[in-house]
Amino acid sequence: MTDGEASVRAFLTSPAAQVMEAALDIDALLEDAIAIQQIPAPTFSEATRAAYIAQRFSAAGLSDIARDDVENVYGRWPGRRPDAPALLISAHTDTVFPQDADLTIRHDDHEQRIYGPGLGDNSLGVAGLLGLLRLWAAADFRPDGDVWLVANTREEGLGNLDGIRAVWKRLGSRLGAGIVLEGMALGRIYHAGIAVRRLHITCRTGGGHSWTHFGQPSAIHELIAASARMIALSPPRRPRTTYNIGLISGGQSVNSLASHAELYLDLRSEDPTALAALEASIREIVTGAMRPSVAFEVAVVGDRPSGRIPIEHPLVQLAAAALHAAGHKARFETGSTDANALLACGLPAVTVGLTTGGNSHRPDEYINLEPLRSGMWQIALLASIAAQHVAGWGR
């Protein structure tokens, strides 16, 4: 039996655990998730959602509630020893959907699903913070050290993890471990963060008329030609390394040679050295495409660090034991989440989820209802026990 399994077994026999399990309220959890989802929160525009979460934190009785310059929302659940290393539990508030997106919710009783853009990623994760507070209040739970609950911003897209970076800057010296909540990652334990690099590549030419100046450079043609060479690259499968052109735009009109074109390129790898090699290949292609009448520029617009803790770490083993106790098998994963920034700073951290779902980042995103109770229960087990043991884990 691992230490994590022993800790879970011991906690399950406690009065606090029995009260928490009886207090599980999945209807309230779903109501919270939908209420959060109905507030538009594209990356860099999370203020309205942040204000709502601050109100909910206040109603839940958290101490030291605050919002910072990037609209992170902080609240402290006091422990018995305020000088002990604290536990951070966070969930990101931003979504990939624009301010005017149709946020209509659709229930599918036959499939036991709820559809809604941003519901699983990550309104449900933020609702998990509120659900945890309900359980702790019901059991009058007082951990050894403080627990900081944070609804943070700028996880998606070009947010570059600036929200969780600000959290680290504010709280890092007080923390002993971190737990990141995602709505649709149930069964997965992300204990390693992959390195991510995002490039903005711009091409400029003189442009002109499509008939009169045919044969002269078009920024769109030049960028497409360079892009074709980029996507012909074969990055290594081990360590896994990927690329994706996520956005491309440019031009003035259908009958103009484009004077400007641009794209955004996402590069990822399990190994920073492999990522650097891929970026070097991209830059070599861009350099080779330049000539006096064709100018390229490459700007770094995203840089997510890598980091990891071993599967044998007590926090990872505790997360696995909590999943097992809730009836789920653990899968140990690498990925790109807010935990990347925490791991890179040397803080033991894992990312876990509340349920399963699908179609993330699409308007028809959905969450599955059946696993929600066990998913919320494993979050309660992990967070409650981690709050009691974080002081002994070191950094």
Protein Blocks (a to p, Z undefined) as FASTA:
>chain_A
ZZklmmmmmmmmpmklmmmmmmpcfklmmmmmmmmmmpgcdehiammmmmmmmmmmmmno
pahiacdfkopacdddddfblmbccddddddfbdfbdfklcfbdcddfknopaddehklm
omkmmmmmmmmmmmmmmnopacfbdcdddddehkbhjloommmmmmmmmmmmmpgbdcdd
dfklghiacfbdcdddddddddddebiafklmgoiacfklmmmmmmmmmmmpccdfbdcd
ddddfbdcedjbfkbccfbdcdddddddfbfklmmmmmmmmmmmmmmmgcfklccddddf
bdcddddddfklmklmmmmmmmmmnopacdddddddfklmmmmnopacddddfbdceheh
iakbccdfklmmmmmmmmmmmmmmmmmmmmmnoZZ
